[in-house]
Amino acid sequence: MKELPKFYNSLEETRKEIFSLLFQGVKKRKSNFHNLVLNTVDLHNKPDARTVVLRSFSQKDLTIGIHTDSRSEKVEHLKNNNFTCLVFYDDQKKIQLRIRGTTNIEKSKKESWDKLTNWSKRCYLTSNPPGQVSNNPTSGFPKKFESEAPSSEEAKKGLENFTVIRIFIDEIEWLFLASQGHRRALFKINRDNSNLSIESKWLVP
């Protein structure tokens, strides 16, 4: 029988594993937690979802950061309804996280922008907003940047379109799939005058 991980019957170890997976998702491109599904409600109250990249996780503030084009539909959705649910899944570890929280479209974004390579910054140099209809297949950005990165000077224009979505975590729902029996848990975050506390409990899988 396969040996069970130490978090199997421990809420505290499960919490540590969650934070470790989120940190790895930020730092390691090959981590299965590097990409996640961001869910929103559109302007017609219909569900929408897309895959995004995990850019930051703060254990101190219990926040998650992702990058996007400020002209994208997801920004419109979140300005209209700032609740979201993030879904992570690691098919090797058989772990799923559903993180629910409220979002904030950050005005201060230069620090995050400066961490990007110029190759990544070219994605924000598109003349037209993401999702706009095009008569031809297109990357959106100027043709010269399809094969080369913009210079630092050329990339500056992209800052106007770049934004950071900060998710303030309200709760984390954990699911671990195991042949011996699945494990499911809920971690609720209480934010009282900036003093964070976490309430944890087991759930029936």
C-alpha positions, 0 to 999 in steps of 0.5 A: 500500500502506498505510504500516505503523506503526513498531511493526510490526517493533519489540518496543520500539515495540510495548511503548510502543504497548501502554502508550499504549493502556492509558493512553488507555483509562483517560482517554478514554471513547471509546477502544476500550480503555476497555471490556474483557472480564474472564474468571473461573472460577466456583465450579463450574470453568466459564468466565465473562466480562463487560465491565468499565471500565478505571479505572486503569493503572500503568506503574510497578507494571504493574497494572490497576484495575477497579471492582465491587460487592463482592457481585457473583459476579465477586468470589466467583470471584476470591476462589476463583481469583485468576487472570484473563485480560483481553481488549481489542480495537480494531476500528479499529486492529486490535489485540487484547491478552490480559493474564493476571495475578493479582487482589487485592480491595483493602481500601483503596478510599476514594481510588478512591471519591472520584474517582467522581461521585455519579451513578456512586456510585448504582450501589452503592446497590442494596438487593439484590446484582447478579444476584439474581432480580427479579420486575420490570425494575429498575435495583436502586437506589432509584427517586429515583436513576433521574433524579437523583444522590444527595447526597454524604451519601446516596451514602456508603452505597454505599462499603460495596458498592464495591470495587476489583479490582487485576490484577497483570500477568503477561504481555501477548499482543499481536496486530496484524492487517495485510494485509501480515502479522499481528504477534504478540508476548508480553511476560512480566513478572518480579516479583523483590522488587518489581524489575520486568523485561519479557521480550519475544519474537515469536510466530507469529500 
